[in-house]
Amino acid sequence: MEDTGAAAAASGAPEAKAEDGGRAERPVAKALKVVAAVDASEESLHALSWALDNIVRCHPDAALVVVHAQHAVDHFVYPVAAHGIGIAYAPPLAVESMRKTQEENTRQILARALDMCKERQVDATAAIVEGDAKEAICQAVERMQAGLLVLGSRGLGKIKRAFLGSVSDYLSHHACCPVLVVKPTKGQAK
């Protein structure tokens, strides 16, 4: 009688295991991790809705993470017209007030996004990243080992995009995973 382990090794096939009834092991498919970036815009919520309906629904084992990037609250502010003043420092009470307002805005944004998920009976987790949205989301996607990043687009024209920058444009070039940019519908386009 021939040894199945030696035959498998000779053929380059995976070795059969006795505990699984003599069947060869199959690689376990990794669940898709979808990261949806949201902010206060309707476009980002439209992108999340689209992802829920068209990606997550088709992949019931997908893990969904809703990410919101918030700027760090600095203890200094940059005056609009410097007039030789340079950097002005904000009093601690003003910084704390800005921090609380930002935390409340973030809480509302994530609550709205998670409610959308709950309405569609999708379990999702929320994550807050701090810093410039472009860099913070890019780093978060890498850290989370995302399989797909979904985000909305405001539909800026070429000139506005050149002056204002585009988070979606940056992430489509720098994220470590595929990026799905959901454009606004014609009714939403500005």
N, C-alpha and C positions, 0 to 999 in steps of 0.2 A: 504494500500500500504506500502511496506517495505522500510525503509530508506537505500539507497545504501551505504552511509558512514558507518553506523553501521554494515551492512553485511560485508563490506570490512574489517573493523577493526576486526570483530569477526573471519574472516577467515585468518587474517594475511596478506591479499593482500593490495597493496597500495590503498589509498582512491581515488575514482574517482573525477575528477574536472568538475564542470559544464561548465567552460569556454572552455574546449577542447571537447565539444560535448559528455560528459559522458564517455569518454575513460580514462582508467587509465594512469598515467604518466609512461613513460619508461625512464630508466636511459640513459643519453646522453653518447655515446661512445666518449672517449677522443681520439683526433688525436694522431697518433704515432709521437713522436719527435725523429728523427734520428740525431745523432751527428757523423760526420765523421772527424777523426783526420788526418791531412795532414802535411807533411813536404816536404823537397826538393827531397825526393826519388821517384823513379818511382813506387815502391811498394805501397806507400801510395796513389798515384794517380790511380793506378790499383784498389785498394780497393774502392776508391770513385766511379770509373767508374762501378765497379761490383755492388755497392750499388744502384747507379742510375738505372741500368738496371734490377736489380733483387729484390730490396726492394721498392724503391720510386715509380717505375713504377706500381707496384702492389698495392700501397697504395696512391692513388692520393691526399688524404687529409693529407698526412704526411708532417711534417715540417722538413726541412733539415737545419742543422747548420754545417758549415765547420769550424773546430777549428784548430788553429796552436799554438803550444807552443814555446815560445822563452825564452831563458835564460836571466835572469836579467843581465844587463851590470853593472859590479861592478867597483868601483873606484880603485880597487887593482887587481893585477895579481899575480898568483902563479908561481914562476920560476920553470923551468923543473928540474934543478939541484940546490937545495937550497944553498949548500956550505956555510952554516952558515948565509946566507943573511936573510932568513925568508920571510916575505911578502913584495913585492915591490909594491909601489903605482904608478899608472899610472897618467900622467899629465892630467888635465882636457880636453885639446884639443884631446888627444888620446881617452879618454872615449867618448867624443862627436862624434868623427869619428867612433868609434865602434858602437855607438848607431844608427847613421845615416845609416851605412852599414847594420846593423841588421834590421832596419825598412824597408829598400829597399828590402832586401831579403824576408822578411815577406810579403811585398806588392806583390812581384812577385809570390810567392808561392800561396797566396790567390787568386790573379787575375787568375792564371792558373786554379785553382780548380773551381772558379766561372764561368770561361769560359766553362769548361766542363759541368757544370750544365746548363748554358744558351743554349749550343748546343743541349741539350736534353730537352729544354723548361721546366726546373725545377727551381722554385724560391728557392733560398737559401740565407741564411745570413752567414756572416763571423764573427768569434770571435777570438781574440788574447788573449791568457792566458800567464802569465809570471811565470817563474820558471822552475824547473826540469820537463820535459815532463810527467813523470810518475805521480807525485803528482798533477801537474797543471791540467792535463786532467781529472784525477780522481775527483778533486774538481769541475771542470767545469761541468762535467756530472751530478754530484749531484745537483749543483746549478741550472742547466737548467732543471732538472727533466726529463732527457732523458729516452726514452723507449728502445733505442738500441744504442750501440756504435760500430762504424765500423772503423777498422784500418787495415793497411797492416802489413805484416810480411816480414822481409828481408830474412827469411829462414836460419837463422844461425844454425849451428850444436850445439850439446850439449856443447861442450867444449868452443866454441866462446861465446855462450849464457851465460855460467857460468862466464866467465871473463868480458864480455862486458855488461852483463845485457840485459834484454829484456823488452822494454816498453809494448809490447803486452802480454807477460807473466805476468807482474805485474798487468796490467789493467784487465786481465781475472780473476785474483784472488781478486782484490780490488775494482773494479768499482761497483757502486750500481745498475747497470742495466745489462741486457744481453750484452755480448760482442761478436761481429762477427769478427774474424780474417781471412782476406782474404790472402791466401798464394799466392806467386808468381807463374806464369805459369812455365812450364818446361823451356821455352825459357828465362825467366827472372831469374830463380834460379841461384845462384852463386856457 
